[in-house]
Amino acid sequence: MKPPNSQQLATFARVLGDEIRTVRKAHHWTRKQLQERLNPDDEVSLQTLATYELGTRRMTVERLIEVCAALDHPPDQLLRRAATRAFAKPDDDSIEVDLSALARTTDPHLGPLQRWAALRINQSADGRPATEKLEPSAVAALASLAEVTTQRLTSVLHELRAATT
């Protein structure tokens, strides 16, 4: 097996953070509530938790286990889902998202996704096109974040893509 490159590792960190946030939100917990469940000796800041969830900061295996214990969620399940999302080849029904168009959208329901798109553009400021292929499961997660149906978000993403091509 070939070692993952830096882009794949960055994708994995982002997806792992998404999985942590999804589990936290399934408990209906804020980051503060998660922080309170962590070992008080560790003094994990809210900012650190946020950067883990965004995938902009890597966590040690020990920290991952601590976070999973606080979430009462098996770390192997979390890692398996993240690895599947990050390293699996996109499905044929994946959607190519125009991040620039999404960041500029005026749809009030898509505010969280505008911020996500802007962050992804900033993370890939190496001259690559501002697009990202998303699997159906990732689109569903983003739809949940924006509190719209997956079908509605899929339609909007296709419209944004078509408007720029």
C-alpha positions as CSV (number, residue, x, y, z in Angstrom):
1,M,0.0,0.0,0.0
2,K,1.3,3.4,-1.0
3,P,1.5,6.0,1.8
4,P,-1.1,8.8,1.5
5,N,0.0,12.1,0.1
6,S,-0.4,15.4,2.0
7,Q,-3.7,16.2,0.1
8,Q,-5.1,12.9,1.1
9,L,-4.0,13.4,4.7
10,A,-5.6,16.8,4.8
11,T,-8.8,15.4,3.4
12,F,-8.8,12.6,6.0
13,A,-8.3,15.2,8.8
14,R,-11.2,17.2,7.5
15,V,-13.5,14.1,7.2
16,L,-12.4,12.9,10.6
17,G,-13.4,16.3,12.1
18,D,-16.7,16.1,10.2
19,E,-17.4,12.7,11.8
20,I,-16.5,14.0,15.3
21,R,-18.9,17.0,14.8
22,T,-21.6,14.7,13.5
23,V,-21.4,12.5,16.6
24,R,-21.3,15.5,18.9
25,K,-24.3,17.0,17.3
26,A,-26.2,13.7,17.4
27,H,-25.9,14.0,21.2
28,H,-27.2,17.6,20.8
29,W,-24.1,18.8,22.6
30,T,-22.2,22.1,22.1
31,R,-18.4,22.1,22.0
32,K,-18.5,23.4,25.5
33,Q,-20.5,20.4,26.7
34,L,-18.0,18.0,25.0
35,Q,-15.1,19.9,26.5
36,E,-16.7,19.4,30.0
37,R,-16.8,15.6,29.4
38,L,-13.0,15.5,28.6
39,N,-10.4,14.8,31.2
40,P,-10.0,18.1,33.1
41,D,-6.3,17.6,33.4
42,D,-5.9,17.9,29.6
43,E,-7.3,21.4,29.4
44,V,-8.5,21.2,25.8
45,S,-9.7,24.6,24.7
46,L,-12.9,25.2,22.7
47,Q,-10.7,26.6,19.9
48,T,-8.7,23.3,19.8
49,L,-12.0,21.3,19.6
50,A,-13.1,23.6,16.8
51,T,-9.9,23.1,14.8
52,Y,-10.2,19.3,15.3
53,E,-13.7,19.4,13.9
54,L,-12.6,21.6,11.0
55,G,-9.7,19.3,10.3
56,T,-7.2,22.2,10.4
57,R,-5.4,20.7,13.4
58,R,-4.3,17.1,13.6
59,M,-4.9,15.1,16.8
60,T,-2.9,12.4,18.3
61,V,-4.3,8.9,18.6
62,E,-4.5,9.3,22.4
63,R,-6.5,12.5,22.0
64,L,-8.8,10.8,19.4
65,I,-9.5,8.0,22.0
66,E,-10.2,10.6,24.7
67,V,-12.6,12.5,22.5
68,C,-14.4,9.3,21.4
69,A,-14.6,8.2,25.1
70,A,-16.2,11.6,25.9
71,L,-18.6,11.1,23.0
72,D,-19.3,7.5,24.2
73,H,-18.5,6.4,20.6
74,P,-16.1,3.6,19.5
75,P,-13.0,5.1,17.9
76,D,-12.7,2.2,15.4
77,Q,-16.2,3.0,14.0
78,L,-15.3,6.7,13.7
79,L,-12.0,6.0,12.0
80,R,-13.6,3.4,9.6
81,R,-16.3,5.9,8.5
82,A,-13.7,8.7,8.1
83,A,-11.3,6.4,6.1
84,T,-14.1,5.2,3.9
85,R,-15.2,8.8,3.1
86,A,-11.6,10.1,2.7
87,F,-10.0,7.3,0.7
88,A,-12.8,5.6,-1.2
89,K,-13.1,6.6,-4.8
90,P,-16.1,8.9,-5.3
91,D,-19.3,7.3,-6.5
92,D,-20.4,7.8,-10.0
93,D,-23.2,9.9,-8.6
94,S,-20.7,12.3,-6.8
95,I,-21.3,16.0,-7.3
96,E,-18.7,18.4,-8.4
97,V,-19.2,21.6,-6.3
98,D,-18.1,25.0,-7.5
99,L,-16.7,26.3,-4.2
100,S,-16.4,29.9,-5.5
101,A,-20.1,29.9,-6.5
102,L,-21.2,28.4,-3.3
103,A,-19.2,30.9,-1.3
104,R,-21.0,33.7,-3.2
105,T,-24.5,32.4,-3.0
106,T,-27.2,34.6,-1.5
107,D,-29.4,31.8,-0.4
108,P,-30.0,32.5,3.3
109,H,-30.3,28.7,4.1
110,L,-26.8,28.1,2.8
111,G,-24.9,30.4,5.2
112,P,-23.0,27.5,6.9
113,L,-22.1,26.1,3.5
114,Q,-20.8,29.5,2.3
115,R,-18.4,29.5,5.2
116,W,-17.4,25.9,4.5
117,A,-16.8,26.7,0.9
118,A,-14.7,29.8,1.7
119,L,-12.6,27.8,4.2
120,R,-12.0,25.1,1.5
121,I,-11.0,27.7,-1.0
122,N,-8.5,29.2,1.5
123,Q,-7.1,25.7,2.3
124,S,-6.4,25.1,-1.3
125,A,-4.9,28.4,-2.2
126,D,-2.2,26.7,-4.3
127,G,-3.7,27.6,-7.7
128,R,-6.0,24.6,-8.1
129,P,-9.5,25.1,-9.3
130,A,-12.0,25.9,-6.6
131,T,-14.0,22.7,-7.0
132,E,-14.5,19.7,-4.9
133,K,-16.2,16.3,-5.7
134,L,-18.6,15.2,-3.0
135,E,-20.0,11.8,-2.4
136,P,-23.7,11.5,-1.7
137,S,-22.9,10.9,2.0
138,A,-21.0,14.2,2.2
139,V,-23.8,16.0,0.4
140,A,-26.3,14.6,2.9
141,A,-24.0,15.8,5.8
142,L,-23.8,19.3,4.3
143,A,-27.6,19.3,3.8
144,S,-28.1,18.4,7.4
145,L,-25.7,21.2,8.4
146,A,-27.7,23.7,6.3
147,E,-31.0,22.3,7.5
148,V,-32.2,21.6,4.0
149,T,-33.1,18.3,2.3
150,T,-30.4,16.4,0.4
151,Q,-32.5,16.7,-2.8
152,R,-32.7,20.5,-2.4
153,L,-29.0,20.9,-1.8
154,T,-28.2,18.6,-4.7
155,S,-30.4,20.7,-6.9
156,V,-28.8,24.0,-5.7
157,L,-25.2,22.6,-6.2
158,H,-26.1,21.5,-9.7
159,E,-27.5,24.9,-10.5
160,L,-24.5,26.7,-9.1
161,R,-22.2,24.4,-11.2
162,A,-24.2,24.9,-14.3
163,A,-24.2,28.7,-13.9
164,T,-20.4,28.8,-14.0
165,T,-19.8,26.4,-16.9
